[in-house]
Amino acid sequence: MTQVRAEGLVTALARGVPPLVWVHGDEPLLLQEAADAVRRALRDAGFDERRVFDGGRGFRADAFVAEAGALSLFASRRLLELRLPGKANREIGQALADAAAQAGADTRLLVTGPRLDRAITETAWFAALDRLGLIVPVWPVERAQLPRWIAARLARQNQRADRDTLALIAERVEGNLLAAHQEIGKLGLLFPEGALPPGQTRAAVLDVARYDASDLVAAMLAGDVPRALRTLDGLRAEGVPEPLVLWMLADALRTLLRLVESRIRGRPLAQAMREARVFGAREHLFEQALRRLGEDQIREALQCAARTDRMIKGLDGADAWRGLQELAMTVAGAPILAGN
């Protein structure tokens, strides 16, 4: 199966749309835009009819396969779209393989859903799709790349901003690309083409950051202390449960410990990463943490996590959020001052 990143999708589609295109990822805006690109390419190629199937509860795999093999009543060419709310199971996967095999030259399949993992890509039914389709992984925009992403979006509407303004916008919309998209569109309405006025632009951009415990883990592993503090404050303000935050931090620490122990045994890091199910952008984050932390430091951090667990359960009089902050800062490399 041909795999192409979302940035190269339009170029790939210009060479022709294969029987099946599967767009997968966990970033709603980019997933939607990639799917829109497929729909436009098919409309331009004369695929005028479109039917949408929901792959959730109540999905009938046999009806989907039958539809793929049936002749259209309304147009010579049609698109069958399957939207997956969760991970594809064997029944859905086999239905896709059968439908793709039965689809004639006038039928195309578009699948959208969450990021595919190895449990799916190593199945027999997925291998059956290998000769027929185009897989489009949609990756989240990393924090370090967000200002550049925003600049590129502004350029589409013939606007540009200075570095400080881009950094501020990135901070305000961190973790929420849909909000970033809306803010950029708003700037296109508020200001003319050309350079954006810094002061007025900053005043116009709302604080629409959406915080997630995984963002805290990423900042902690990367050693980005300001971002970790900002994210932790955001999680607390949004009322995210302390046990969930602690579980995410402790899980990352346990993974770090397994990687360190594998390295001590002489196992290649790449192999250890695969065994620990660390893939994609997370590999770089764990590599950064491993360069900064040794086995003793990681074990001490896990002990700190255990103390924080007692705080959450009310067995320790200290503030649990203060414990979470100390844990995250210790791993990120910030000194913890007594009394703070």
NULO-91287 format. One record per residue (C-alpha): residue number from 1; residue in three letters; y, x, z. Coordinates in nm, 2 decimals. Layout:
+------+------+--------+--------+--------+
! resi ! resn !      y !      x !      z !
+------+------+--------+--------+--------+
!  NUM !  ALA !      Y !      X !      Z !
...
+------+------+--------+--------+--------+
//
This chain:
+------+------+--------+--------+--------+
! resi ! resn !      y !      x !      z !
+------+------+--------+--------+--------+
!    1 !  MET !   0.00 !   0.00 !   0.00 !
!    2 !  THR !   0.35 !   0.12 !  -0.08 !
!    3 !  GLN !   0.58 !   0.16 !   0.21 !
!    4 !  VAL !   0.95 !   0.17 !   0.18 !
!    5 !  ARG !   1.23 !   0.18 !   0.44 !
!    6 !  ALA !   1.48 !  -0.11 !   0.44 !
!    7 !  GLU !   1.75 !   0.12 !   0.30 !
!    8 !  GLY !   1.55 !   0.18 !  -0.02 !
!    9 !  LEU !   1.42 !  -0.18 !  -0.06 !
!   10 !  VAL !   1.67 !  -0.29 !  -0.33 !
!   11 !  THR !   1.58 !   0.01 !  -0.54 !
!   12 !  ALA !   1.21 !  -0.05 !  -0.50 !
!   13 !  LEU !   1.24 !  -0.42 !  -0.59 !
!   14 !  ALA !   1.44 !  -0.34 !  -0.90 !
!   15 !  ARG !   1.11 !  -0.19 !  -1.04 !
!   16 !  GLY !   0.94 !  -0.53 !  -0.98 !
!   17 !  VAL !   0.83 !  -0.74 !  -0.69 !
!   18 !  PRO !   0.46 !  -0.70 !  -0.60 !
!   19 !  PRO !   0.23 !  -1.00 !  -0.51 !
!   20 !  LEU !   0.31 !  -0.95 !  -0.14 !
!   21 !  VAL !   0.60 !  -0.81 !   0.05 !
!   22 !  TRP !   0.57 !  -0.77 !   0.43 !
!   23 !  VAL !   0.89 !  -0.71 !   0.62 !
!   24 !  HIS !   0.83 !  -0.62 !   0.99 !
!   25 !  GLY !   1.05 !  -0.51 !   1.28 !
!   26 !  ASP !   1.21 !  -0.61 !   1.60 !
!   27 !  GLU !   1.58 !  -0.62 !   1.50 !
!   28 !  PRO !   1.66 !  -0.97 !   1.38 !
!   29 !  LEU !   1.97 !  -0.89 !   1.17 !
!   30 !  LEU !   1.80 !  -0.61 !   0.97 !
!   31 !  LEU !   1.48 !  -0.81 !   0.93 !
!   32 !  GLN !   1.68 !  -1.11 !   0.80 !
!   33 !  GLU !   1.88 !  -0.89 !   0.55 !
!   34 !  ALA !   1.57 !  -0.72 !   0.42 !
!   35 !  ALA !   1.40 !  -1.06 !   0.37 !
!   36 !  ASP !   1.72 !  -1.18 !   0.19 !
!   37 !  ALA !   1.70 !  -0.89 !  -0.05 !
!   38 !  VAL !   1.34 !  -0.99 !  -0.14 !
!   39 !  ARG !   1.45 !  -1.35 !  -0.20 !
!   40 !  ARG !   1.74 !  -1.25 !  -0.42 !
!   41 !  ALA !   1.52 !  -1.03 !  -0.63 !
!   42 !  LEU !   1.28 !  -1.31 !  -0.68 !
!   43 !  ARG !   1.55 !  -1.56 !  -0.76 !
!   44 !  ASP !   1.69 !  -1.32 !  -1.02 !
!   45 !  ALA !   1.34 !  -1.29 !  -1.17 !
!   46 !  GLY !   1.31 !  -1.67 !  -1.20 !
!   47 !  PHE !   1.12 !  -1.76 !  -0.89 !
!   48 !  ASP !   1.31 !  -2.09 !  -0.83 !
!   49 !  GLU !   1.07 !  -2.27 !  -0.59 !
!   50 !  ARG !   1.03 !  -2.17 !  -0.23 !
!   51 !  ARG !   0.80 !  -2.29 !   0.04 !
!   52 !  VAL !   0.82 !  -2.18 !   0.40 !
!   53 !  PHE !   0.52 !  -2.17 !   0.64 !
!   54 !  ASP !   0.54 !  -2.11 !   1.02 !
!   55 !  GLY !   0.26 !  -1.88 !   1.14 !
!   56 !  GLY !   0.28 !  -2.01 !   1.50 !
!   57 !  ARG !   0.07 !  -2.28 !   1.67 !
!   58 !  GLY !  -0.06 !  -2.53 !   1.42 !
!   59 !  PHE !  -0.07 !  -2.29 !   1.12 !
!   60 !  ARG !  -0.35 !  -2.38 !   0.88 !
!   61 !  ALA !  -0.47 !  -2.07 !   0.71 !
!   62 !  ASP !  -0.69 !  -2.27 !   0.46 !
!   63 !  ALA !  -0.38 !  -2.47 !   0.35 !
!   64 !  PHE !  -0.18 !  -2.15 !   0.30 !
!   65 !  VAL !  -0.46 !  -1.99 !   0.09 !
!   66 !  ALA !  -0.50 !  -2.31 !  -0.11 !
!   67 !  GLU !  -0.13 !  -2.33 !  -0.18 !
!   68 !  ALA !  -0.13 !  -1.97 !  -0.30 !
!   69 !  GLY !  -0.40 !  -2.05 !  -0.56 !
!   70 !  ALA !  -0.25 !  -2.39 !  -0.67 !
!   71 !  LEU !  -0.02 !  -2.44 !  -0.97 !
!   72 !  SER !   0.35 !  -2.53 !  -0.90 !
!   73 !  LEU !   0.45 !  -2.89 !  -0.97 !
!   74 !  PHE !   0.83 !  -2.82 !  -0.98 !
!   75 !  ALA !   0.89 !  -2.47 !  -1.12 !
!   76 !  SER !   0.71 !  -2.21 !  -1.32 !
!   77 !  ARG !   0.75 !  -1.95 !  -1.05 !
!   78 !  ARG !   0.75 !  -1.98 !  -0.67 !
!   79 !  LEU !   0.78 !  -1.79 !  -0.35 !
!   80 !  LEU !   0.55 !  -1.87 !  -0.05 !
!   81 !  GLU !   0.71 !  -1.74 !   0.27 !
!   82 !  LEU !   0.52 !  -1.69 !   0.60 !
!   83 !  ARG !   0.72 !  -1.64 !   0.91 !
!   84 !  LEU !   0.52 !  -1.49 !   1.20 !
!   85 !  PRO !   0.66 !  -1.55 !   1.55 !
!   86 !  GLY !   0.42 !  -1.30 !   1.70 !
!   87 !  LYS !   0.15 !  -1.05 !   1.62 !
!   88 !  ALA !  -0.08 !  -1.15 !   1.32 !
!   89 !  ASN !  -0.43 !  -1.22 !   1.42 !
!   90 !  ARG !  -0.75 !  -1.18 !   1.22 !
!   91 !  GLU !  -0.73 !  -1.54 !   1.08 !
!   92 !  ILE !  -0.38 !  -1.50 !   0.95 !
!   93 !  GLY !  -0.45 !  -1.15 !   0.82 !
!   94 !  GLN !  -0.75 !  -1.27 !   0.62 !
!   95 !  ALA !  -0.56 !  -1.56 !   0.49 !
!   96 !  LEU !  -0.29 !  -1.32 !   0.36 !
!   97 !  ALA !  -0.55 !  -1.10 !   0.20 !
!   98 !  ASP !  -0.71 !  -1.41 !   0.03 !
!   99 !  ALA !  -0.38 !  -1.56 !  -0.07 !
!  100 !  ALA !  -0.25 !  -1.23 !  -0.22 !
!  101 !  ALA !  -0.58 !  -1.19 !  -0.42 !
!  102 !  GLN !  -0.56 !  -1.55 !  -0.55 !
!  103 !  ALA !  -0.19 !  -1.55 !  -0.63 !
!  104 !  GLY !  -0.12 !  -1.55 !  -1.00 !
!  105 !  ALA !   0.17 !  -1.38 !  -1.19 !
!  106 !  ASP !   0.39 !  -1.68 !  -1.10 !
!  107 !  THR !   0.34 !  -1.67 !  -0.72 !
!  108 !  ARG !   0.48 !  -1.42 !  -0.47 !
!  109 !  LEU !   0.42 !  -1.39 !  -0.09 !
!  110 !  LEU !   0.69 !  -1.29 !   0.16 !
!  111 !  VAL !   0.58 !  -1.22 !   0.52 !
!  112 !  THR !   0.83 !  -1.16 !   0.80 !
!  113 !  GLY !   0.74 !  -1.08 !   1.16 !
!  114 !  PRO !   0.74 !  -0.84 !   1.45 !
!  115 !  ARG !   0.67 !  -0.47 !   1.41 !
!  116 !  LEU !   0.32 !  -0.39 !   1.30 !
!  117 !  ASP !   0.12 !  -0.16 !   1.53 !
!  118 !  ARG !  -0.19 !   0.05 !   1.47 !
!  119 !  ALA !  -0.41 !  -0.23 !   1.60 !
!  120 !  ILE !  -0.31 !  -0.42 !   1.28 !
!  121 !  THR !  -0.27 !  -0.15 !   1.03 !
!  122 !  GLU !  -0.62 !  -0.02 !   1.10 !
!  123 !  THR !  -0.80 !  -0.35 !   1.04 !
!  124 !  ALA !  -1.02 !  -0.43 !   0.75 !
!  125 !  TRP !  -0.80 !  -0.72 !   0.63 !
!  126 !  PHE !  -0.49 !  -0.50 !   0.63 !
!  127 !  ALA !  -0.67 !  -0.25 !   0.42 !
!  128 !  ALA !  -0.76 !  -0.53 !   0.18 !
!  129 !  LEU !  -0.38 !  -0.57 !   0.12 !
!  130 !  ASP !  -0.34 !  -0.20 !   0.05 !
!  131 !  ARG !  -0.36 !  -0.23 !  -0.33 !
!  132 !  LEU !  -0.14 !  -0.54 !  -0.36 !
!  133 !  GLY !   0.17 !  -0.53 !  -0.14 !
!  134 !  LEU !   0.49 !  -0.36 !  -0.03 !
!  135 !  ILE !   0.53 !  -0.29 !   0.34 !
!  136 !  VAL !   0.89 !  -0.27 !   0.47 !
!  137 !  PRO !   0.93 !  -0.14 !   0.82 !
!  138 !  VAL !   1.27 !  -0.23 !   0.98 !
!  139 !  TRP !   1.37 !   0.01 !   1.26 !
!  140 !  PRO !   1.64 !  -0.04 !   1.52 !
!  141 !  VAL !   1.96 !   0.16 !   1.48 !
!  142 !  GLU !   1.95 !   0.44 !   1.73 !
!  143 !  ARG !   2.25 !   0.46 !   1.97 !
!  144 !  ALA !   2.36 !   0.79 !   1.82 !
!  145 !  GLN !   2.36 !   0.64 !   1.47 !
!  146 !  LEU !   2.54 !   0.32 !   1.56 !
!  147 !  PRO !   2.90 !   0.45 !   1.48 !
!  148 !  ARG !   2.79 !   0.56 !   1.14 !
!  149 !  TRP !   2.61 !   0.23 !   1.08 !
!  150 !  ILE !   2.93 !   0.05 !   1.18 !
!  151 !  ALA !   3.14 !   0.27 !   0.95 !
!  152 !  ALA !   2.90 !   0.19 !   0.66 !
!  153 !  ARG !   2.94 !  -0.18 !   0.72 !
!  154 !  LEU !   3.31 !  -0.16 !   0.73 !
!  155 !  ALA !   3.31 !   0.03 !   0.40 !
!  156 !  ARG !   3.14 !  -0.26 !   0.24 !
!  157 !  GLN !   3.45 !  -0.46 !   0.31 !
!  158 !  ASN !   3.68 !  -0.17 !   0.21 !
!  159 !  GLN !   3.78 !  -0.09 !   0.56 !
!  160 !  ARG !   3.75 !   0.23 !   0.77 !
!  161 !  ALA !   3.82 !   0.32 !   1.13 !
!  162 !  ASP !   3.87 !   0.65 !   1.31 !
!  163 !  ARG !   3.60 !   0.82 !   1.52 !
!  164 !  ASP !   3.72 !   0.69 !   1.86 !
!  165 !  THR !   3.75 !   0.33 !   1.74 !
!  166 !  LEU !   3.40 !   0.35 !   1.59 !
!  167 !  ALA !   3.27 !   0.49 !   1.92 !
!  168 !  LEU !   3.43 !   0.21 !   2.11 !
!  169 !  ILE !   3.30 !  -0.06 !   1.89 !
!  170 !  ALA !   2.95 !   0.09 !   1.92 !
!  171 !  GLU !   2.98 !   0.09 !   2.30 !
!  172 !  ARG !   3.09 !  -0.28 !   2.31 !
!  173 !  VAL !   2.81 !  -0.41 !   2.08 !
!  174 !  GLU !   2.54 !  -0.17 !   2.20 !
!  175 !  GLY !   2.19 !  -0.33 !   2.16 !
!  176 !  ASN !   2.32 !  -0.63 !   1.97 !
!  177 !  LEU !   2.34 !  -0.58 !   1.59 !
!  178 !  LEU !   2.39 !  -0.95 !   1.53 !
!  179 !  ALA !   2.70 !  -0.93 !   1.74 !
!  180 !  ALA !   2.81 !  -0.61 !   1.57 !
!  181 !  HIS !   2.77 !  -0.79 !   1.23 !
!  182 !  GLN !   2.99 !  -1.07 !   1.36 !
!  183 !  GLU !   3.26 !  -0.84 !   1.50 !
!  184 !  ILE !   3.27 !  -0.64 !   1.17 !
!  185 !  GLY !   3.31 !  -0.96 !   0.98 !
!  186 !  LYS !   3.59 !  -1.07 !   1.21 !
!  187 !  LEU !   3.77 !  -0.74 !   1.15 !
!  188 !  GLY !   3.75 !  -0.81 !   0.78 !
!  189 !  LEU !   3.93 !  -1.14 !   0.84 !
!  190 !  LEU !   4.19 !  -1.00 !   1.08 !
!  191 !  PHE !   4.30 !  -0.69 !   0.90 !
!  192 !  PRO !   4.36 !  -0.60 !   0.54 !
!  193 !  GLU !   4.16 !  -0.34 !   0.34 !
!  194 !  GLY !   4.21 !   0.02 !   0.43 !
!  195 !  ALA !   4.24 !   0.20 !   0.77 !
!  196 !  LEU !   4.21 !  -0.03 !   1.07 !
!  197 !  PRO !   4.49 !   0.00 !   1.33 !
!  198 !  PRO !   4.32 !   0.16 !   1.63 !
!  199 !  GLY !   4.50 !  -0.03 !   1.91 !
!  200 !  GLN !   4.48 !  -0.37 !   1.76 !
!  201 !  THR !   4.12 !  -0.32 !   1.65 !
!  202 !  ARG !   4.01 !  -0.22 !   2.00 !
!  203 !  ALA !   4.18 !  -0.52 !   2.15 !
!  204 !  ALA !   4.01 !  -0.75 !   1.89 !
!  205 !  VAL !   3.65 !  -0.63 !   1.96 !
!  206 !  LEU !   3.48 !  -0.82 !   2.24 !
!  207 !  ASP !   3.24 !  -0.68 !   2.49 !
!  208 !  VAL !   2.93 !  -0.83 !   2.36 !
!  209 !  ALA !   2.67 !  -0.56 !   2.46 !
!  210 !  ARG !   2.33 !  -0.70 !   2.53 !
!  211 !  TYR !   2.14 !  -0.49 !   2.78 !
!  212 !  ASP !   1.76 !  -0.44 !   2.79 !
!  213 !  ALA !   1.54 !  -0.24 !   3.02 !
!  214 !  SER !   1.41 !  -0.05 !   2.73 !
!  215 !  ASP !   1.77 !   0.07 !   2.66 !
!  216 !  LEU !   1.78 !   0.21 !   3.01 !
!  217 !  VAL !   1.45 !   0.39 !   2.95 !
!  218 !  ALA !   1.58 !   0.54 !   2.63 !
!  219 !  ALA !   1.90 !   0.67 !   2.79 !
!  220 !  MET !   1.70 !   0.81 !   3.09 !
!  221 !  LEU !   1.46 !   1.00 !   2.86 !
!  222 !  ALA !   1.74 !   1.13 !   2.64 !
!  223 !  GLY !   1.94 !   1.26 !   2.94 !
!  224 !  ASP !   2.23 !   1.04 !   2.85 !
!  225 !  VAL !   2.37 !   0.98 !   3.20 !
!  226 !  PRO !   2.69 !   0.77 !   3.11 !
!  227 !  ARG !   2.48 !   0.54 !   2.89 !
!  228 !  ALA !   2.21 !   0.50 !   3.16 !
!  229 !  LEU !   2.47 !   0.41 !   3.42 !
!  230 !  ARG !   2.64 !   0.16 !   3.19 !
!  231 !  THR !   2.31 !   0.00 !   3.10 !
!  232 !  LEU !   2.20 !  -0.02 !   3.46 !
!  233 !  ASP !   2.52 !  -0.19 !   3.55 !
!  234 !  GLY !   2.48 !  -0.43 !   3.26 !
!  235 !  LEU !   2.12 !  -0.52 !   3.36 !
!  236 !  ARG !   2.23 !  -0.59 !   3.72 !
!  237 !  ALA !   2.53 !  -0.80 !   3.60 !
!  238 !  GLU !   2.30 !  -1.00 !   3.37 !
!  239 !  GLY !   2.05 !  -1.07 !   3.65 !
!  240 !  VAL !   1.76 !  -0.89 !   3.51 !
!  241 !  PRO !   1.48 !  -0.88 !   3.78 !
!  242 !  GLU !   1.45 !  -0.55 !   3.96 !
!  243 !  PRO !   1.07 !  -0.54 !   3.93 !
!  244 !  LEU !   1.09 !  -0.56 !   3.55 !
!  245 !  VAL !   1.34 !  -0.27 !   3.54 !
!  246 !  LEU !   1.13 !  -0.06 !   3.78 !
!  247 !  TRP !   0.81 !  -0.13 !   3.58 !
!  248 !  MET !   0.97 !  -0.01 !   3.26 !
!  249 !  LEU !   1.10 !   0.31 !   3.43 !
!  250 !  ALA !   0.77 !   0.38 !   3.61 !
!  251 !  ASP !   0.57 !   0.32 !   3.29 !
!  252 !  ALA !   0.77 !   0.58 !   3.11 !
!  253 !  LEU !   0.72 !   0.82 !   3.39 !
!  254 !  ARG !   0.34 !   0.77 !   3.39 !
!  255 !  THR !   0.34 !   0.83 !   3.01 !
!  256 !  LEU !   0.54 !   1.15 !   3.07 !
!  257 !  LEU !   0.29 !   1.26 !   3.33 !
!  258 !  ARG !   0.00 !   1.20 !   3.09 !
!  259 !  LEU !   0.18 !   1.41 !   2.82 !
!  260 !  VAL !   0.24 !   1.69 !   3.06 !
!  261 !  GLU !  -0.12 !   1.70 !   3.18 !
!  262 !  SER !  -0.24 !   1.70 !   2.82 !
!  263 !  ARG !  -0.01 !   1.99 !   2.74 !
!  264 !  ILE !  -0.15 !   2.18 !   3.04 !
!  265 !  ARG !  -0.50 !   2.13 !   2.91 !
!  266 !  GLY !  -0.39 !   2.28 !   2.58 !
!  267 !  ARG !  -0.39 !   1.96 !   2.37 !
!  268 !  PRO !  -0.14 !   1.94 !   2.09 !
!  269 !  LEU !   0.16 !   1.73 !   2.17 !
!  270 !  ALA !   0.12 !   1.52 !   1.86 !
!  271 !  GLN !  -0.23 !   1.42 !   1.95 !
!  272 !  ALA !  -0.13 !   1.35 !   2.31 !
!  273 !  MET !   0.15 !   1.13 !   2.18 !
!  274 !  ARG !  -0.09 !   0.93 !   1.97 !
!  275 !  GLU !  -0.33 !   0.88 !   2.26 !
!  276 !  ALA !  -0.04 !   0.77 !   2.48 !
!  277 !  ARG !   0.07 !   0.52 !   2.21 !
!  278 !  VAL !   0.41 !   0.69 !   2.17 !
!  279 !  PHE !   0.52 !   0.64 !   1.81 !
!  280 !  GLY !   0.84 !   0.64 !   1.59 !
!  281 !  ALA !   1.17 !   0.70 !   1.76 !
!  282 !  ARG !   1.02 !   0.71 !   2.10 !
!  283 !  GLU !   0.85 !   1.04 !   2.02 !
!  284 !  HIS !   1.19 !   1.22 !   2.01 !
!  285 !  LEU !   1.29 !   1.06 !   2.34 !
!  286 !  PHE !   0.98 !   1.18 !   2.51 !
!  287 !  GLU !   1.01 !   1.53 !   2.36 !
!  288 !  GLN !   1.37 !   1.55 !   2.50 !
!  289 !  ALA !   1.24 !   1.45 !   2.85 !
!  290 !  LEU !   0.95 !   1.70 !   2.83 !
!  291 !  ARG !   1.19 !   1.98 !   2.75 !
!  292 !  ARG !   1.39 !   1.89 !   3.06 !
!  293 !  LEU !   1.12 !   1.80 !   3.31 !
!  294 !  GLY !   0.82 !   1.96 !   3.45 !
!  295 !  GLU !   0.51 !   1.82 !   3.62 !
!  296 !  ASP !   0.65 !   1.85 !   3.97 !
!  297 !  GLN !   0.97 !   1.67 !   3.88 !
!  298 !  ILE !   0.79 !   1.39 !   3.72 !
!  299 !  ARG !   0.56 !   1.34 !   4.02 !
!  300 !  GLU !   0.87 !   1.34 !   4.25 !
!  301 !  ALA !   1.02 !   1.08 !   4.03 !
!  302 !  LEU !   0.71 !   0.87 !   4.06 !
!  303 !  GLN !   0.74 !   0.90 !   4.44 !
!  304 !  CYS !   1.10 !   0.78 !   4.41 !
!  305 !  ALA !   0.97 !   0.48 !   4.21 !
!  306 !  ALA !   0.73 !   0.40 !   4.49 !
!  307 !  ARG !   1.02 !   0.41 !   4.74 !
!  308 !  THR !   1.22 !   0.18 !   4.51 !
!  309 !  ASP !   0.92 !  -0.06 !   4.50 !
!  310 !  ARG !   0.93 !  -0.08 !   4.88 !
!  311 !  MET !   1.31 !  -0.16 !   4.86 !
!  312 !  ILE !   1.24 !  -0.44 !   4.61 !
!  313 !  LYS !   0.98 !  -0.59 !   4.84 !
!  314 !  GLY !   1.21 !  -0.57 !   5.14 !
!  315 !  LEU !   1.01 !  -0.31 !   5.32 !
!  316 !  ASP !   1.30 !  -0.07 !   5.31 !
!  317 !  GLY !   1.65 !  -0.16 !   5.41 !
!  318 !  ALA !   1.82 !   0.02 !   5.12 !
!  319 !  ASP !   1.96 !  -0.15 !   4.82 !
!  320 !  ALA !   1.70 !  -0.17 !   4.54 !
!  321 !  TRP !   1.96 !  -0.13 !   4.26 !
!  322 !  ARG !   2.07 !   0.19 !   4.43 !
!  323 !  GLY !   1.71 !   0.31 !   4.43 !
!  324 !  LEU !   1.68 !   0.23 !   4.06 !
!  325 !  GLN !   2.00 !   0.42 !   3.99 !
!  326 !  GLU !   1.88 !   0.72 !   4.18 !
!  327 !  LEU !   1.55 !   0.71 !   3.99 !
!  328 !  ALA !   1.71 !   0.68 !   3.65 !
!  329 !  MET !   1.97 !   0.95 !   3.73 !
!  330 !  THR !   1.71 !   1.19 !   3.86 !
!  331 !  VAL !   1.51 !   1.17 !   3.54 !
!  332 !  ALA !   1.82 !   1.18 !   3.32 !
!  333 !  GLY !   1.92 !   1.51 !   3.49 !
!  334 !  ALA !   2.22 !   1.39 !   3.69 !
!  335 !  PRO !   2.26 !   1.53 !   4.05 !
!  336 !  ILE !   2.24 !   1.26 !   4.32 !
!  337 !  LEU !   2.51 !   1.33 !   4.59 !
!  338 !  ALA !   2.43 !   1.23 !   4.94 !
!  339 !  GLY !   2.61 !   0.91 !   5.05 !
!  340 !  ASN !   2.66 !   0.79 !   4.69 !
+------+------+--------+--------+--------+
//
